[in-house]
Amino acid sequence: MKYMLLLYAAPDKEPVYGTPEFDEMMAAFAATSEAFKNDGVLVGGEGLQGIETATSLRIKSGKVETMDGPFAETREHLGGYYIVDVADLDTALKYATMIPIAHFGTIEVRPLLDYEPED
């Protein structure tokens, strides 16, 4: 089963770029990605650019509306994701605990829809 591990953190809680704490966090991300690859569970993943680059879209009454920035009101911002292919939710949660953001943010673990399930 494939799960998306969504990485949320409040910018004021993240280590500051250029500090030893930031370098330590990035090294932990590299180690996490390497562990996911070595275990054969990594499907994909990337970091996201800042929320100031986001555009949200919705259709209301047949009209497309776009808005600058993310639409959800939250102190934590979606900063990246991993997609892992594992046996079950417990295993996905095990891998989510390895992600550095879990120490100061939130990891949302959500199964992906399977549009072509095996019979």
SERO-4910 file (N, C-alpha, C, O; in steps of 0.05 Angstrom, whole numbers):
BEGIN
 pado doro    nc1    nc2    nc3   cac1   cac2   cac3    cc1    cc2    cc3    oc1    oc2    oc3
  Met    A     17    -23      0      0      0      0     18     25      0     38     26     14
  Lys    A     10     45    -16     26     69    -17     14     90      2    -10     93      4
  Tyr    A     32    103     17     24    124     35     40    149     29     63    148     22
  Met    A     26    172     31     40    198     29     45    208     57     27    209     73
  Leu    A     70    215     62     78    227     88     81    257     83    102    265     72
  Leu    A     62    272     91     62    301     87     76    315    110     70    310    133
  Leu    A     95    333    104    112    345    125    103    374    130    105    391    113
  Tyr    A     93    379    154     84    405    162    101    416    185    108    401    203
  Ala    A    107    441    184    122    454    206    116    484    206    112    496    185
  Ala    A    116    495    229    114    524    232    142    536    226    161    528    239
  Pro    A    144    556    208    170    567    201    186    577    225    210    575    225
  Asp    A    172    587    245    187    598    269    197    575    287    212    581    306
  Lys    A    190    551    281    200    528    297    223    513    283    237    497    296
  Glu    A    227    519    257    248    506    242    275    517    248    278    541    254
  Pro    A    296    501    247    324    512    250    329    532    228    320    529    205
  Val    A    344    553    234    350    574    216    372    566    196    392    555    204
  Tyr    A    368    572    171    388    566    150    415    578    158    417    600    168
  Gly    A    436    562    154    463    571    159    473    565    187    496    570    194
  Thr    A    455    554    204    463    547    232    471    517    233    463    502    216
  Pro    A    486    510    254    492    481    257    467    464    260    467    441    251
  Glu    A    446    475    272    421    460    275    408    454    248    397    433    244
  Phe    A    410    474    230    399    470    203    415    448    189    403    430    177
  Asp    A    441    450    190    458    430    178    453    402    189    452    382    174
  Glu    A    448    400    215    442    375    228    415    364    218    412    340    212
  Met    A    395    382    215    369    373    204    372    363    176    360    342    169
  Met    A    387    377    159    390    369    131    405    342    129    398    325    112
  Ala    A    424    338    147    438    312    147    419    290    156    420    268    145
  Ala    A    401    296    174    381    277    183    361    270    160    353    247    157
  Phe    A    354    291    144    337    285    121    351    267    101    339    249     90
  Ala    A    377    272     96    392    256     77    393    227     87    391    208     72
  Ala    A    397    224    113    399    197    125    371    183    123    370    159    117
  Thr    A    350    198    127    323    187    125    317    178     97    308    155     93
  Ser    A    323    195     78    319    187     49    335    163     42    325    145     28
  Glu    A    360    161     51    377    138     46    366    113     58    366     92     46
  Ala    A    356    115     83    344     92     96    319     82     81    315     58     78
  Phe    A    302    101     72    278     93     57    286     79     31    274     59     23
  Lys    A    307     89     17    317     77     -7    328     49     -2    321     30    -15
  Asn    A    345     47     19    358     22     26    337      1     33    341    -23     28
  Asp    A    315      9     46    294    -10     54    275    -16     31    258    -33     33
  Gly    A    279     -2      8    262     -8    -15    233      2    -13    216     -8    -27
  Val    A    229     22      4    201     32      8    196     59     -6    173     68     -8
  Leu    A    218     73    -14    215    100    -25    204     99    -53    216     87    -71
  Val    A    181    113    -57    170    116    -84    178    143    -95    185    146   -119
  Gly    A    178    164    -78    186    190    -86    184    210    -63    174    203    -41
  Gly    A    192    234    -68    190    255    -48    206    279    -55    226    277    -70
  Glu    A    198    302    -46    212    327    -51    204    347    -30    184    345    -16
  Gly    A    221    367    -27    214    391    -11    199    410    -29    200    407    -54
  Leu    A    184    428    -17    169    448    -32    180    475    -28    192    481     -7
  Gln    A    178    493    -48    185    520    -44    166    533    -24    146    522    -18
  Gly    A    173    557    -14    158    570      6    129    576     -2    122    577    -25
  Ile    A    113    581     19     84    586     14     79    611     -3     58    613    -16
  Glu    A     98    629     -3     95    653    -19     95    647    -49     87    664    -65
  Thr    A    104    623    -57    104    616    -85     78    600    -93     74    594   -117
  Ala    A     61    594    -73     38    578    -78     15    594    -91     12    618    -86
  Thr    A      0    580   -107    -25    590   -118    -46    569   -114    -43    546   -120
  Ser    A    -69    577   -102    -91    559    -97   -113    564   -118   -116    586   -127
  Leu    A   -127    542   -125   -147    544   -146   -172    530   -136   -171    509   -122
  Arg    A   -195    541   -143   -220    528   -138   -240    537   -159   -236    557   -172
  Ile    A   -261    521   -163   -282    528   -183   -307    531   -167   -317    513   -153
  Lys    A   -319    555   -170   -345    561   -157   -364    570   -178   -358    589   -194
  Ser    A   -387    557   -179   -408    564   -199   -397    564   -227   -404    581   -244
  Gly    A   -379    545   -233   -368    542   -260   -346    562   -266   -336    562   -289
  Lys    A   -338    579   -247   -317    599   -252   -292    591   -237   -293    584   -213
  Val    A   -269    593   -250   -243    587   -238   -234    611   -222   -233    634   -232
  Glu    A   -227    606   -197   -216    627   -180   -188    619   -171   -184    596   -164
  Thr    A   -170    637   -172   -143    631   -162   -136    651   -140   -145    674   -141
  Met    A   -121    642   -121   -112    659    -99    -82    655    -95    -72    633    -97
  Asp    A    -68    676    -88    -40    674    -81    -38    660    -54    -53    666    -36
  Gly    A    -19    643    -52    -14    629    -27    -31    605    -22    -50    600    -37
  Pro    A    -25    592      0    -42    569      8    -68    579     18    -70    600     30
  Phe    A    -89    563     15   -116    571     24   -121    564     53   -135    579     66
  Ala    A   -110    542     62   -116    533     89   -104    552    110    -81    562    106
  Glu    A   -118    558    131   -108    575    152    -95    557    173   -108    541    186
  Thr    A    -69    559    175    -54    543    194    -27    556    200    -16    570    183
  Arg    A    -17    551    223     10    561    230     32    543    218     54    552    212
  Glu    A     25    518    213     44    500    201     40    499    171     17    500    161
  His    A     62    499    156     61    499    127     70    473    116     88    460    127
  Leu    A     57    464     94     66    440     81     93    446     67     94    463     50
  Gly    A    113    431     75    140    437     65    152    415     48    172    419     35
  Gly    A    139    392     46    149    371     30    134    345     35    114    345     49
  Tyr    A    143    324     22    129    298     24    147    276     17    167    279      3
  Tyr    A    140    252     27    151    227     18    128    210      9    106    212     20
  Ile    A    132    193    -10    113    171    -16    127    145    -12    148    140    -24
  Val    A    116    129      5    128    103     11    109     81      4     84     84      6
  Asp    A    119     58     -3    103     34     -9    109     13     12    130      1     11
  Val    A     91     10     30     95     -8     53     71    -26     57     50    -22     44
  Ala    A     73    -45     75     52    -65     79     27    -53     92      4    -62     85
  Asp    A     30    -34    111      7    -25    126     12      1    140     34     12    138
  Leu    A     -8     12    153     -6     37    167     15     37    188     30     56    191
  Asp    A     17     15    204     37     14    225     65     17    214     82     31    226
  Thr    A     70      5    191     96      7    179    101     36    168    123     47    171
  Ala    A     80     48    157     82     76    147     88     94    171    105    112    168
  Leu    A     75     90    193     80    106    217    109    102    227    121    121    237
  Lys    A    119     78    225    147     73    234    166     90    218    184    102    229
  Tyr    A    161     91    191    179    108    174    174    138    179    193    153    178
  Ala    A    150    145    185    144    174    191    160    184    215    168    207    216
  Thr    A    164    166    235    179    174    259    208    181    252    222    194    269
  Met    A    218    172    230    246    177    222    250    205    210    273    214    208
  Ile    A    229    219    203    231    244    189    236    267    210    221    269    229
  Pro    A    257    283    206    265    303    225    242    323    233    241    331    256
  Ile    A    225    329    215    203    348    221    186    339    244    173    355    258
  Ala    A    185    313    249    168    302    270    176    313    297    160    312    316
  His    A    200    323    300    210    334    326    199    362    331    199    371    354
  Phe    A    191    377    311    181    404    315    157    411    298    148    434    298
  Gly    A    146    392    283    123    397    266    105    373    267    103    359    287
  Thr    A     92    367    244     72    346    242     77    330    217     83    342    196
  Ile    A     75    304    218     75    287    195     47    275    192     38    261    209
  Glu    A     34    282    170      8    270    164     12    246    147     25    248    126
  Val    A      2    223    155      5    198    140    -22    192    128    -42    188    142
  Arg    A    -22    191    102    -48    186     88    -44    166     65    -26    169     49
  Pro    A    -61    146     64    -59    126     42    -67    139     16    -85    156     14
  Leu    A    -54    131     -5    -61    140    -32    -84    122    -43    -86     99    -36
  Leu    A   -100    134    -59   -121    118    -72   -109     99    -92    -90    107   -106
  Asp    A   -120     76    -94   -111     56   -114   -133     53   -135   -154     41   -129
  Tyr    A   -129     65   -158   -150     64   -179   -150     38   -195   -169     34   -210
  Glu    A   -130     21   -191   -129     -4   -205   -122    -26   -185   -101    -39   -187
  Pro    A   -140    -31   -165   -134    -52   -146   -132    -80   -159   -147    -85   -179
  Glu    A   -115    -96   -148   -113   -124   -158   -137   -140   -148   -145   -136   -125
  Asp    A   -147   -157   -165   -170   -174   -157   -162   -197   -140   -179   -212   -131
***
